[in-house]
Amino acid sequence: MIRTNNNGMKFIKKIDIFVFKAYSLLFVGTFFICLFIFMMQFMWRFVDDLIGKGLTMDVLAHFFYYAGLTLIPMSLPLAILLASLITFGNLGERFELLSMKAAGIPLIRVLRPVMLFNLLLCAGSFYFQNITSPKAQKNLVTLVYSMKQKSPELEIPEGIFYSEIPGYNIFVEKKGKDNGRLYGVMIYSTTDGYEDAQIVLADSADLKTTEDEKHLMLTMYAGERFRNMQAQGSMMSRANVPYMRETFIKETDIITFDNDFNLMDANMFSGNAQTKNMREIRAGIDSLAHTSDSTGHALFAYMSTSAYRDKVNISSQDSVQVARQKVNFDTLFNALSASQRQEIMRNAMQKCTVASNEYEFRSLISKDIDHSMYTHWVEWHKKFTLSLACLFFFFIGAPLGAIIRKGGLGVPVVTSVAIFIFYYIINVSGEKMAKTGEWAPWFGEWLSSMVLCPIGIFLTYKANKDSAVFNIEAYINIIRSILGLRISRHISRKEVIIHDPDYPTVKEALIRLSHDWQEYAQQARLRLPPNYINIFFRNIDDQTVISLSNRMESLIEILSNSKDAVLLDALNSMPIVSVHAHTRPFHNYRWKMVLGIVFPIGTFFYFRIWMYRLRLYKDIQQIQKYSAFIAERIDKKLITEQL
């Protein structure tokens, strides 16, 4: 139902319904596509745990169900980015977006229904990650661990060793097609340890599962068994240890082999940070902090014991008297006997070894606690950042689609994949650095958001103002102006010229322009340091340079219609004068005052403007040089035409 206000105006316009309908249909499709892609990538990580285990369909269904739930928060941002690019790319390609702007509707107004929808998705993603995803993650981890513990199905291949039965390596030359009997059997068994290894050679064998599916019954026919006999309590060498050889006609071995699927207790994984909501994560962090403090206090108390403050005990009375005085340790050590020295060195080595092992053991405990605490903090921040990524990707995808104006699945898919890979690399790198403690957990997890937010604001502003974002020439000019690089002319010979230049008039104007440039250079004293007050505290434009530059550009424009290649080359050598660079660092008066007050920074810009004044002085000399050359060239051309 569409609600109205007091003036009868609708809160929901037809344009809102049109844009939302176009976006929502694409979002549903792209979401399931992205979820399917992430599930395929996730499945390949556990393909070895799924294949060959004889898992039932209900176990596989639970695996894919829980995996899908845990991958929803990661699929949402990519789906929003792709749907936004395609939707507004289609609107731009069909000129529907242009029609809306022509009707006076700004882009922000067009984005409003979809923006509100994505705000709801952002809140829903946060709720899902805090409530549903931890439970699904716990069930998924339990299921994956249980699948890893399940024994594989018995499918012994021909011609290779089969090692999936614990403690056995079985080689079969041939398998019977009718009865499944194994022929040419060789078994290498280490069930009693590697020192009591057994080798069994049999002509044929039958392998069956017991009714309770807890054991395997291996019946072998016409074979031999070889077994090492340990030399218990003897000092004989390994080469002299005898072995037992046994010949049999029929022999049956019972092998422990549990082929049932046993689901582990989910509480075993309750300490995992991914299986907790925010309240449980904070409780876990408090517990880890308490454990860390207790470990630190215990270590301090242990190091403060007398074991680390032992003094050397010397039996000699003279040595004791010497030790009470302030003497050199080397002198005290040399005063001892050889046996006392050896005893002291032995005790010192033992204490050093014990202390080193103790430090290493306690450092491992401390590192485990710190790593677990970092992981908990990362998961706590991740619930915010992954939710806000939905909003950031919308403000990147929608304006970018409006700027590119390409719909379909070609350009939007390539663009969205490139953006998401860029985000994924930053996010994974920051998360890894945060979990190792090299970065603060909040910085490592929020780094991707700090990168995406300015990009989204910039693209939204540019798209709303209809500014050219991908105008490479504009960015090159900005970089040139920042670095102070020259912009060269590119005047080429025209194919069609309607009117030739009036060479005598242009010559006189060019000579007069050169004289005016020279007079300005003498009056302005460009080689001297500029006035600091005029630069930063007075908003003064050099009108003389502006006028002379405009006159020069007009003459160059007239002479560009010439057919003389030499004259055109001379025009390309004429410099392009920057009319404001030698007077002020910025056009904004307030920025100039701030730079003038902050003296160290203002000094840099002061010398930079002096550099531009010197460059202007060289430009004037170059203008005079080529003006004289062009005037001579025009004289020669006029004389040639008269002859």
Disulfide bonds with the S-S distance in Angstrom:
none
